[in-house]
Amino acid sequence: MPSQVHEVLIDMFRSRPSLAAELLDGPLHDSLPAYDEAHLASADLTDVAPTEYRADAVVTLTRMGEIVFAVVVEVQRRVDKKKRRSWPVYVTTLHARLGCPVDLLIVCTHQKVADWAAEPITISLSPSAIHPLALGPAQTPVVTDVKSARRVPELAVLSILAHATRSDPIPRFEAFLSALDVIETERAFLYHDFVLSVLPAAARKLLEDYMTTTDYPFQSEFAKRNFADGKQEGRAEAKAQDILTILDARGVTVADKARKTITDCVDLEQLDRWIRRAATAARVEDLDGSLGS
């Protein structure tokens, strides 16, 4: 069954077909013909044979209404030798259908898989082979330029995933969050939640901390909602910790239930009242009678 990572990555190409061309023409340095538009095409690559073949996505590039190039896009998260038998079918079937050059783009989340996927696929005894173009972490550019990120938001998402453990993450965070500022709110939340769900714990904590402290002037509805919520949560966490620190310094015992009530509270005015009362409290109930129940 396809994973969330697989589905979100493919959704990037389905919602923005030009991403396939931008990756080929950029990080992968493939030679593309001149084109005006990119379109999502049918990914059903079954020919007359009974076996069903379906790619993750197919993108066609057109010039003056004519298809001049096509890209088969596959997301591959592990080595699967069977894929090297079906990928040539995708390419040759699409070539037969459209009569134009076809590239095979394999998007990989692990470099070992990308290295395997990029190996030529020999299909005859003569020097004939399919040459997949694999995009792994090593092929994914480090996106720190805000203008570049806003021009191709999906590349900023791929960049922050591919380079999650690199040092000095702040420029990448800024580029990523700025990219979310220029796309529709629903998709911005999808990419935001996706990135947080797959980042390593340390990188995720750094990004969450950055989102609650940054003063970058994001303007989108996503940013206004998400950053306002994030900053309030960050301030609430800090105030809750202050309350517990003061009570501890005064030797006040705080039961687990009361501790959870304090740390879960996001009402800044309530937390401010508890901070003032904590300064003279002899019992946790002195903050609020309900904390002792």
Secondary structure, DSSP 4 states (H G I P E B T S, - for coil): ---HHHHHHHHHHHH-THHHHHHHHTTT---PPP-SEEEEE--B---SSSS--B-SEEEEEEETTEEEEEEEEEEE-S--TTHHHHHHHHHHHHHHHH-S-EEEEEEESSHHHHHHHTS-EE-SSSS-EE--EEE-TTTS-----HHHHHHSHHHHHHHHHHTTTSS--HHHHHHHHHHHTTS-HHHHHHHHHHHHHHS-HHHHHHHHHHHHH------SHHHHHHHHHHHHHHHHHHHHHHHHHHHHHTT----HHHHHHHHH---HHHHHHHHHHHTT-SSGGGT-GGGG-
